[in-house]
């Protein structure tokens, strides 16, 4: 999707669930947004990655 100088992309990913048994995945939707100026990429935004706490440090 694009409007003016901003292009937005949405995609689905299957991500390993860190709290479940190995091989257990969940769906996650991720985005990227770009600002284009004079045919060149000048800015990029995407989602941040939030990692679960490590076991023994507030984790399970």
N, C-alpha and C positions, 0 to 999 in steps of 0.2 A: 504494500500500500504506500502511496506517496502523495504528498501535498506540498506545494511550493518547493523548498529546498530540503525537506525532510523525507527520508525513506524509512519505513518501518517494516520489520520482518518478524513473524511469529512462527515458532516451530515446536514440535512435540518431541520429547526425549523420554526414553525409559531409563530410569535411574535406579541403581542398587539401593535398596532400603538398608541403611546402616543399623537399624534397630530390629531387623528380622533375620530369619535364616538365610544363609547364602543362596543366591539364585532368586531371591525375592525382589521384585522390582515394582516401582510405581511410576505413573505417568506424571511428567512435569512439562509445563509449557514455558518456553524461554523466548525472550525477545532481544532484538537488536534494533537500534535506531541510528541512522546516519544523517549527517548534514553534508550536502554536496554543494560546492561552490566552484564555478568555472570548470565543471567536469571533474573535479578532484574531491576526494574525501577529506573533509576538514575537521569533523568531529564524529565520535562514536560513543554510544551509550549501550550498556547491556545490564542484565540483572546481576546482582551480587551473589556470591556463593556463601551460604551459611552452613558451616560444618558442625556436626554434633560434638558435644564435649567428649574428650578422650575418657575411656573408662578409668575410674579411680580419681578423676578430677571433676567431680560433679556429675559424671555420667553414671551409667548403671553398672 
